[in-house]
């Protein structure tokens, strides 16, 4: 099914859709968090044509798969294109007519990205819990959209040569409808072989973002491993804890508790070679790292936000 296929019948909505298809313009844009598809901000969609509304479901489907996709992509949906770029855990997505120039589309997204990164720090975007909690960014999206929909005011303000060269050297990945899956929610798994992005498979489970305490635990575990290097085997447990803290594996929690038990046994064996403070330090660090492994679980299914 193609978005925006309109037959003129005199109705105001169908007439507006036909006019949009003929014009070259940006219709809407959104800012979305990559890891879970949380919408952070979006433009006000004044265009309510049949084709535009139909394309909104593709926004929602793409937002759930951003973590599995390359950082620059295009989805062609009949008379409309959806383009997006991703950087630092945030994706910038836009809907435009099929005849809108690619270089202008990605230049528009690049402007949104630079302004958003300048305005909001990563801590705010990573800890946001409510959809559209940066809705005030809509003002910048609207102003930028108006400029890019008016070539006369745009031509003297931006230099497109760098973007043209970048797109030529690294063109956006073309997402097919087969990869995206059907619109009724039955989706296929991505396995993308993309230049610069590597091979990405949905079978690779991701962990939740590391907290400050998890980073401290990782550093302390490395320190224990370095102190235990002279004893060989005893250093392996600390390195194994570091691995379990960073990567997802099967039976991860069980492995972490077994590793902590091994740390306790080794310190009991070294009781006569270490003082009580050394023993207390190693066992406490082992317990702290085990707790952080248990707290940092795999990401669940992305919530169904109304993007």
Secondary structure as a PSIPRED ss2 file (coil, helix, strand):
# PSIPRED VFORMAT (PSIPRED V4.0)

   1 X C   1.000  0.000  0.000
   2 X C   1.000  0.000  0.000
   3 X C   1.000  0.000  0.000
   4 X C   1.000  0.000  0.000
   5 X C   1.000  0.000  0.000
   6 X C   1.000  0.000  0.000
   7 X C   1.000  0.000  0.000
   8 X C   1.000  0.000  0.000
   9 X C   1.000  0.000  0.000
  10 X C   1.000  0.000  0.000
  11 X C   1.000  0.000  0.000
  12 X H   0.000  1.000  0.000
  13 X H   0.000  1.000  0.000
  14 X H   0.000  1.000  0.000
  15 X H   0.000  1.000  0.000
  16 X H   0.000  1.000  0.000
  17 X H   0.000  1.000  0.000
  18 X H   0.000  1.000  0.000
  19 X H   0.000  1.000  0.000
  20 X H   0.000  1.000  0.000
  21 X H   0.000  1.000  0.000
  22 X H   0.000  1.000  0.000
  23 X C   1.000  0.000  0.000
  24 X C   1.000  0.000  0.000
  25 X C   1.000  0.000  0.000
  26 X E   0.000  0.000  1.000
  27 X E   0.000  0.000  1.000
  28 X E   0.000  0.000  1.000
  29 X E   0.000  0.000  1.000
  30 X E   0.000  0.000  1.000
  31 X E   0.000  0.000  1.000
  32 X E   0.000  0.000  1.000
  33 X E   0.000  0.000  1.000
  34 X C   1.000  0.000  0.000
  35 X C   1.000  0.000  0.000
  36 X C   1.000  0.000  0.000
  37 X C   1.000  0.000  0.000
  38 X C   1.000  0.000  0.000
  39 X E   0.000  0.000  1.000
  40 X E   0.000  0.000  1.000
  41 X E   0.000  0.000  1.000
  42 X E   0.000  0.000  1.000
  43 X C   1.000  0.000  0.000
  44 X C   1.000  0.000  0.000
  45 X C   1.000  0.000  0.000
  46 X C   1.000  0.000  0.000
  47 X C   1.000  0.000  0.000
  48 X C   1.000  0.000  0.000
  49 X C   1.000  0.000  0.000
  50 X H   0.000  1.000  0.000
  51 X H   0.000  1.000  0.000
  52 X H   0.000  1.000  0.000
  53 X H   0.000  1.000  0.000
  54 X H   0.000  1.000  0.000
  55 X H   0.000  1.000  0.000
  56 X H   0.000  1.000  0.000
  57 X H   0.000  1.000  0.000
  58 X H   0.000  1.000  0.000
  59 X H   0.000  1.000  0.000
  60 X H   0.000  1.000  0.000
  61 X H   0.000  1.000  0.000
  62 X H   0.000  1.000  0.000
  63 X H   0.000  1.000  0.000
  64 X C   1.000  0.000  0.000
  65 X C   1.000  0.000  0.000
  66 X H   0.000  1.000  0.000
  67 X H   0.000  1.000  0.000
  68 X H   0.000  1.000  0.000
  69 X C   1.000  0.000  0.000
  70 X C   1.000  0.000  0.000
  71 X C   1.000  0.000  0.000
  72 X E   0.000  0.000  1.000
  73 X E   0.000  0.000  1.000
  74 X E   0.000  0.000  1.000
  75 X E   0.000  0.000  1.000
  76 X E   0.000  0.000  1.000
  77 X E   0.000  0.000  1.000
  78 X C   1.000  0.000  0.000
  79 X C   1.000  0.000  0.000
  80 X E   0.000  0.000  1.000
  81 X E   0.000  0.000  1.000
  82 X E   0.000  0.000  1.000
  83 X E   0.000  0.000  1.000
  84 X E   0.000  0.000  1.000
  85 X E   0.000  0.000  1.000
  86 X E   0.000  0.000  1.000
  87 X E   0.000  0.000  1.000
  88 X C   1.000  0.000  0.000
  89 X C   1.000  0.000  0.000
  90 X E   0.000  0.000  1.000
  91 X E   0.000  0.000  1.000
  92 X E   0.000  0.000  1.000
  93 X E   0.000  0.000  1.000
  94 X E   0.000  0.000  1.000
  95 X E   0.000  0.000  1.000
  96 X E   0.000  0.000  1.000
  97 X E   0.000  0.000  1.000
  98 X C   1.000  0.000  0.000
  99 X C   1.000  0.000  0.000
 100 X C   1.000  0.000  0.000
 101 X C   1.000  0.000  0.000
 102 X H   0.000  1.000  0.000
 103 X H   0.000  1.000  0.000
 104 X H   0.000  1.000  0.000
 105 X H   0.000  1.000  0.000
 106 X H   0.000  1.000  0.000
 107 X H   0.000  1.000  0.000
 108 X H   0.000  1.000  0.000
 109 X H   0.000  1.000  0.000
 110 X H   0.000  1.000  0.000
 111 X H   0.000  1.000  0.000
 112 X H   0.000  1.000  0.000
 113 X H   0.000  1.000  0.000
 114 X H   0.000  1.000  0.000
 115 X H   0.000  1.000  0.000
 116 X H   0.000  1.000  0.000
 117 X H   0.000  1.000  0.000
 118 X H   0.000  1.000  0.000
 119 X H   0.000  1.000  0.000
 120 X C   1.000  0.000  0.000
 121 X C   1.000  0.000  0.000
 122 X H   0.000  1.000  0.000
 123 X H   0.000  1.000  0.000
 124 X H   0.000  1.000  0.000
 125 X H   0.000  1.000  0.000
 126 X H   0.000  1.000  0.000
 127 X H   0.000  1.000  0.000
 128 X C   1.000  0.000  0.000
 129 X C   1.000  0.000  0.000
 130 X C   1.000  0.000  0.000
 131 X C   1.000  0.000  0.000
 132 X C   1.000  0.000  0.000
 133 X C   1.000  0.000  0.000
 134 X C   1.000  0.000  0.000
 135 X H   0.000  1.000  0.000
 136 X H   0.000  1.000  0.000
 137 X H   0.000  1.000  0.000
 138 X H   0.000  1.000  0.000
 139 X H   0.000  1.000  0.000
 140 X H   0.000  1.000  0.000
 141 X H   0.000  1.000  0.000
 142 X H   0.000  1.000  0.000
 143 X H   0.000  1.000  0.000
 144 X H   0.000  1.000  0.000
 145 X H   0.000  1.000  0.000
 146 X H   0.000  1.000  0.000
 147 X H   0.000  1.000  0.000
 148 X H   0.000  1.000  0.000
 149 X C   1.000  0.000  0.000
 150 X C   1.000  0.000  0.000
 151 X H   0.000  1.000  0.000
 152 X H   0.000  1.000  0.000
 153 X H   0.000  1.000  0.000
 154 X H   0.000  1.000  0.000
 155 X C   1.000  0.000  0.000
 156 X C   1.000  0.000  0.000
 157 X C   1.000  0.000  0.000
 158 X C   1.000  0.000  0.000
 159 X C   1.000  0.000  0.000
 160 X C   1.000  0.000  0.000
 161 X H   0.000  1.000  0.000
 162 X H   0.000  1.000  0.000
 163 X H   0.000  1.000  0.000
 164 X H   0.000  1.000  0.000
 165 X H   0.000  1.000  0.000
 166 X H   0.000  1.000  0.000
 167 X H   0.000  1.000  0.000
 168 X H   0.000  1.000  0.000
 169 X H   0.000  1.000  0.000
 170 X C   1.000  0.000  0.000
 171 X C   1.000  0.000  0.000
 172 X C   1.000  0.000  0.000
 173 X E   0.000  0.000  1.000
 174 X E   0.000  0.000  1.000
 175 X E   0.000  0.000  1.000
 176 X C   1.000  0.000  0.000
 177 X H   0.000  1.000  0.000
 178 X H   0.000  1.000  0.000
 179 X H   0.000  1.000  0.000
 180 X H   0.000  1.000  0.000
 181 X C   1.000  0.000  0.000
 182 X C   1.000  0.000  0.000
 183 X C   1.000  0.000  0.000
 184 X C   1.000  0.000  0.000
 185 X C   1.000  0.000  0.000
 186 X C   1.000  0.000  0.000
 187 X C   1.000  0.000  0.000
 188 X C   1.000  0.000  0.000
 189 X C   1.000  0.000  0.000
 190 X C   1.000  0.000  0.000
 191 X E   0.000  0.000  1.000
 192 X E   0.000  0.000  1.000
 193 X E   0.000  0.000  1.000
 194 X E   0.000  0.000  1.000
 195 X C   1.000  0.000  0.000
 196 X C   1.000  0.000  0.000
 197 X C   1.000  0.000  0.000
 198 X E   0.000  0.000  1.000
 199 X E   0.000  0.000  1.000
 200 X E   0.000  0.000  1.000
 201 X E   0.000  0.000  1.000
 202 X C   1.000  0.000  0.000
 203 X C   1.000  0.000  0.000
 204 X C   1.000  0.000  0.000
 205 X C   1.000  0.000  0.000
 206 X C   1.000  0.000  0.000
 207 X E   0.000  0.000  1.000
 208 X C   1.000  0.000  0.000
 209 X C   1.000  0.000  0.000
 210 X C   1.000  0.000  0.000
 211 X C   1.000  0.000  0.000
 212 X H   0.000  1.000  0.000
 213 X H   0.000  1.000  0.000
 214 X H   0.000  1.000  0.000
 215 X H   0.000  1.000  0.000
 216 X H   0.000  1.000  0.000
 217 X H   0.000  1.000  0.000
 218 X H   0.000  1.000  0.000
 219 X H   0.000  1.000  0.000
 220 X H   0.000  1.000  0.000
 221 X H   0.000  1.000  0.000
 222 X H   0.000  1.000  0.000
 223 X H   0.000  1.000  0.000
 224 X H   0.000  1.000  0.000
 225 X H   0.000  1.000  0.000
 226 X H   0.000  1.000  0.000
 227 X H   0.000  1.000  0.000
 228 X C   1.000  0.000  0.000
 229 X H   0.000  1.000  0.000
 230 X H   0.000  1.000  0.000
 231 X H   0.000  1.000  0.000
 232 X C   1.000  0.000  0.000
 233 X H   0.000  1.000  0.000
 234 X H   0.000  1.000  0.000
 235 X H   0.000  1.000  0.000
 236 X H   0.000  1.000  0.000
 237 X H   0.000  1.000  0.000
 238 X H   0.000  1.000  0.000
 239 X H   0.000  1.000  0.000
 240 X H   0.000  1.000  0.000
 241 X H   0.000  1.000  0.000
 242 X H   0.000  1.000  0.000
 243 X H   0.000  1.000  0.000
 244 X H   0.000  1.000  0.000
 245 X H   0.000  1.000  0.000
 246 X H   0.000  1.000  0.000
 247 X C   1.000  0.000  0.000
 248 X C   1.000  0.000  0.000
 249 X C   1.000  0.000  0.000
 250 X C   1.000  0.000  0.000
 251 X C   1.000  0.000  0.000
 252 X H   0.000  1.000  0.000
 253 X H   0.000  1.000  0.000
 254 X H   0.000  1.000  0.000
 255 X H   0.000  1.000  0.000
 256 X H   0.000  1.000  0.000
 257 X H   0.000  1.000  0.000
 258 X H   0.000  1.000  0.000
 259 X H   0.000  1.000  0.000
 260 X H   0.000  1.000  0.000
 261 X H   0.000  1.000  0.000
 262 X H   0.000  1.000  0.000
 263 X H   0.000  1.000  0.000
 264 X H   0.000  1.000  0.000
 265 X H   0.000  1.000  0.000
 266 X H   0.000  1.000  0.000
 267 X H   0.000  1.000  0.000
 268 X H   0.000  1.000  0.000
 269 X H   0.000  1.000  0.000
 270 X C   1.000  0.000  0.000
 271 X C   1.000  0.000  0.000
 272 X C   1.000  0.000  0.000
 273 X C   1.000  0.000  0.000
 274 X C   1.000  0.000  0.000
 275 X C   1.000  0.000  0.000
 276 X H   0.000  1.000  0.000
 277 X H   0.000  1.000  0.000
 278 X H   0.000  1.000  0.000
 279 X H   0.000  1.000  0.000
 280 X H   0.000  1.000  0.000
 281 X H   0.000  1.000  0.000
 282 X H   0.000  1.000  0.000
 283 X H   0.000  1.000  0.000
 284 X H   0.000  1.000  0.000
 285 X H   0.000  1.000  0.000
 286 X H   0.000  1.000  0.000
 287 X H   0.000  1.000  0.000
 288 X H   0.000  1.000  0.000
 289 X H   0.000  1.000  0.000
 290 X H   0.000  1.000  0.000
 291 X H   0.000  1.000  0.000
 292 X H   0.000  1.000  0.000
 293 X H   0.000  1.000  0.000
 294 X H   0.000  1.000  0.000
 295 X H   0.000  1.000  0.000
 296 X C   1.000  0.000  0.000
 297 X C   1.000  0.000  0.000
 298 X E   0.000  0.000  1.000
 299 X C   1.000  0.000  0.000
 300 X C   1.000  0.000  0.000
 301 X C   1.000  0.000  0.000
 302 X C   1.000  0.000  0.000
 303 X C   1.000  0.000  0.000
 304 X C   1.000  0.000  0.000
 305 X C   1.000  0.000  0.000
 306 X C   1.000  0.000  0.000
 307 X C   1.000  0.000  0.000
